[in-house]
């Protein structure tokens, strides 16, 4: 899951907020640096880093403690900084010293997709009630708005339905509205930074194909916030045995190999499977 999300993230960021004509021309499943946000090909962004931080709380901490999420967000940034965060939030994470410091100083009024982009791992928790409570808590640390929290809940709920209830992703995303109010599919056009827009785009892609390769390309084809849409959609798809695991080998082998790169992500994925597969 984390590894696949990182591949999608690293691919998608190459197209983030570039002209749709360029997206259409270069969306060929090779890493590109068309976006100003790319300095190194195959390098994942804050989408994966924050998902990793949530996963590490699930592995080590209390799923329902705001302080644990805040601490993990700060620690993930401090050990491996400059992952493409929004300028203001990146400066904020650089300035704060601890999770408690973050909670004391943050003004969590954003409606953007930061809470949704890190919600996929939470679906592995045993019960849907646990998933939704933990997701609300982690989202509220940085995005305590109805739009952002609801978008995160939609992602975590879909993740649970796919991973725990064994629902096909196209059916899972349709079922999300049974417990999370809102319209969660039928997206068209460029994707804004709003959490609900991002989730609608990701869910729309999951309804259209059962191939991870096609999910990745279709996520990027929208334009706009391409890395977040792609990482959510591919992350959810990776949880299902009913989806073709056909991400291109060149993208997987080209993912960064540093201390917190591909091997580290695969190790954390294995730990999550061992802890939450029962």
SULVEN-V780410 format. One line per field, one symbol per residue. ss: DSSP state (H for helix, E for strand, L for the rest). psi: psi as a letter, one per 40 degrees, with the letter a starting at -180 (. if undefined). A space follows every 50 residues. Layout:
# SULVEN-V780410
ss->???
psi->???
This chain:
# SULVEN-V780410
ss->LHHHHHHHHHHHHHHLLLLHHHHHHHLLLLLLLLLLLLLLLLLLLHHHHH HHHHHHHHHHLLLLLHHHHHHHHHHHHHHLLLLLLLHHHHHHHHHLLLHH HHHHHLLLELLELHHHHLLHHHHHLLLHHHHHHHHHHHHHHHELLHHHHH HHHHHHHHHHHHHLLLLLHHHHHHHHHHLLLLLLLLLLLLELLEHHHHHH HHHHHHLLLLEHHHHHHHHHHLLELHHHHHHHHHHHHHLLLLLELLLLHH HHHHLLLLLLLHHHHHHHHHHHHHHHLL
psi->dddddddddddddeehfiiddddddegefihifdieehdhhehiaddddd ddddddddddahdfhdddddddddddddegifffiidddddddddididd ddddeiggeieaeddddeedddeeididdddddddddddedegfiddddd ddddddddddddddefihddddddededehiiheafiiaihaehdddddd ddddddeeifhdddddddddddibgddddddddddddeeheehhgfhhdd dddeiieadfaddddddddddddddee.
